[in-house]
Amino acid sequence: MKYDLQQMYRRAVDMRTPWLNRWESALRYTCPTADDDAATLFDATAADAVDNLAASIYSLLTPPESLWVSLVPESPESPNADIATLALRANLNDSNFYTTIHQCYMDLIILGTACLFMAENPIGSASAFSFTAIPMKDIAILNGAVFHTANMPAREVMEKYPSWTPPSNIQDQIQKDPETPLKLVQSLVGTDFTAWLDVGGNIENNIVATGHFETNPYIIFRWSVASGELYGRGPVLRALPDIKTVNKVVELVLKNATIAVSGIWQADDDGVINLSNINLTPGAIIPKAVGSSGLTPLASGANFDVSQIILKDLRERIRHALLADRLGLLSEKEMTATEIMARNADMMRILGATYGRLLHEFIRPLVERGLQILSRRGIIDKISLHSDAELKYIAPIAKMAMEETLV
């Protein structure tokens, strides 16, 4: 190898480690899994705003009901760009792209980084493309390198890579139990692909498959990036302190409400009252000794009137960070031409930088890989976005950019 693949992999994993806790917190408060303790979540403001923002980005960037990308030939001698455009659109429409990309948009908003894996379907399938949204916890990146870790049964590894022969130290175990769990690492460094088992020891002794890709099937795109960082930062990561605070305030409000409803009581230990038998229900009769005060309410020192002011402010800040109060304009009806132009200008100020990054990191690599797959299958002539055709992006957000330029 020209490079130390094992050292690169360990370095990529180490660089990802500080992000894992932040990603876990962001997911827990906005998109909890079945393993999360639902009893610790008390506010759904952020989760609702994430759903709305993902739907807005979906409709603005890759709307399935309209044509959002086309190819324009650079010269009369260029390959037929119209045929390539139609073939690309047809295969995207017949694939699982539009159901999968929404999952990536959720990751993009919550984690700031998303990974879409674009594979090639077998000949005879309805579409040449197959898409998978890869969880970011399974992806580690370096400049020019991607490492994808997957835990899967040995049977699936052998089905995926039929030419692989298990190493002697685990061969007998796999024969006895084909469901033996294995940790498979698939790496792409430049255009070189290597898959190996992460079972300790040297990578070269555990290689499952090697190969070469003309275009990168791992399409990794980010919302925004801080200088010197590889992973992106999304709206949820920026609003995470407010999201956690709102959750805690609502928890305290509910605890205070419980006290307000059921109360805190005190009683003299007079030998008559049995605290274990007291049931505070309407119509209950509680015996007390003659002359004793019986049960008396204990005043609570808590006053949570200010909590509503705090919650209102924090929830507004969360909605603002997740663009709920601004992208909401997209659903309004009966707007004048001036209002529409002002709205589009506002949209471009909000999403302009993100739109430019997604165009470069998501749309263009997606189109390049799609054209490469279609040309290799002989469906279209080989066409390059660098010399043969220009990518014209015509989604709604691109129209906003054009209107903003003309104003």
Rosetta blueprint (number, residue, H / E / L):
1 M L
2 K L
3 Y L
4 D L
5 L H
6 Q H
7 Q H
8 M H
9 Y H
10 R H
11 R H
12 A H
13 V H
14 D H
15 M H
16 R H
17 T H
18 P H
19 W H
20 L H
21 N H
22 R H
23 W H
24 E H
25 S H
26 A H
27 L H
28 R H
29 Y H
30 T H
31 C L
32 P L
33 T L
34 A L
35 D L
36 D L
37 D L
38 A H
39 A H
40 T H
41 L L
42 F L
43 D L
44 A L
45 T H
46 A H
47 A H
48 D H
49 A H
50 V H
51 D H
52 N H
53 L H
54 A H
55 A H
56 S H
57 I H
58 Y H
59 S H
60 L H
61 L H
62 T L
63 P L
64 P L
65 E L
66 S L
67 L L
68 W L
69 V E
70 S E
71 L E
72 V E
73 P E
74 E L
75 S L
76 P L
77 E L
78 S L
79 P L
80 N L
81 A H
82 D H
83 I H
84 A H
85 T H
86 L H
87 A H
88 L H
89 R H
90 A H
91 N H
92 L H
93 N H
94 D H
95 S L
96 N L
97 F H
98 Y H
99 T H
100 T H
101 I H
102 H H
103 Q H
104 C H
105 Y H
106 M H
107 D H
108 L H
109 I H
110 I H
111 L H
112 G L
113 T E
114 A E
115 C E
116 L E
117 F E
118 M E
119 A E
120 E E
121 N L
122 P L
123 I L
124 G L
125 S L
126 A L
127 S L
128 A L
129 F E
130 S E
131 F E
132 T E
133 A E
134 I E
135 P L
136 M H
137 K H
138 D H
139 I E
140 A E
141 I E
142 L E
143 N L
144 G L
145 A E
146 V E
147 F E
148 H E
149 T E
150 A E
151 N E
152 M E
153 P E
154 A H
155 R H
156 E H
157 V H
158 M H
159 E H
160 K H
161 Y L
162 P L
163 S L
164 W L
165 T L
166 P L
167 P L
168 S H
169 N H
170 I H
171 Q H
172 D H
173 Q H
174 I H
175 Q H
176 K H
177 D L
178 P L
179 E L
180 T L
181 P E
182 L E
183 K E
184 L E
185 V E
186 Q E
187 S E
188 L E
189 V E
190 G L
191 T L
192 D E
193 F E
194 T E
195 A E
196 W E
197 L E
198 D L
199 V L
200 G L
201 G L
202 N L
203 I H
204 E H
205 N H
206 N L
207 I E
208 V E
209 A E
210 T E
211 G E
212 H E
213 F L
214 E L
215 T L
216 N L
217 P L
218 Y E
219 I E
220 I E
221 F E
222 R E
223 W L
224 S L
225 V L
226 A L
227 S L
228 G L
229 E L
230 L L
231 Y L
232 G L
233 R L
234 G L
235 P H
236 V H
237 L H
238 R H
239 A H
240 L H
241 P H
242 D H
243 I H
244 K H
245 T H
246 V H
247 N H
248 K H
249 V H
250 V H
251 E H
252 L H
253 V H
254 L H
255 K H
256 N H
257 A H
258 T H
259 I H
260 A H
261 V H
262 S H
263 G L
264 I L
265 W E
266 Q E
267 A E
268 D L
269 D L
270 D L
271 G L
272 V L
273 I L
274 N L
275 L H
276 S H
277 N H
278 I L
279 N L
280 L L
281 T L
282 P L
283 G L
284 A L
285 I L
286 I L
287 P L
288 K L
289 A L
290 V L
291 G L
292 S L
293 S L
294 G L
295 L E
296 T E
297 P E
298 L L
299 A L
300 S L
301 G L
302 A L
303 N L
304 F L
305 D H
306 V H
307 S H
308 Q H
309 I H
310 I H
311 L H
312 K H
313 D H
314 L H
315 R H
316 E H
317 R H
318 I H
319 R H
320 H H
321 A H
322 L L
323 L L
324 A H
325 D H
326 R H
327 L H
328 G H
329 L H
330 L H
331 S H
332 E L
333 K L
334 E L
335 M L
336 T L
337 A H
338 T H
339 E H
340 I H
341 M H
342 A H
343 R H
344 N H
345 A H
346 D H
347 M H
348 M H
349 R H
350 I H
351 L H
352 G H
353 A H
354 T H
355 Y H
356 G H
357 R H
358 L H
359 L H
360 H H
361 E H
362 F H
363 I H
364 R H
365 P H
366 L H
367 V H
368 E H
369 R H
370 G H
371 L H
372 Q H
373 I H
374 L H
375 S H
376 R H
377 R L
378 G L
379 I L
380 I L
381 D L
382 K L
383 I L
384 S L
385 L L
386 H L
387 S L
388 D L
389 A E
390 E E
391 L E
392 K E
393 Y E
394 I L
395 A L
396 P H
397 I H
398 A H
399 K H
400 M H
401 A H
402 M H
403 E H
404 E H
405 T H
406 L H
407 V L
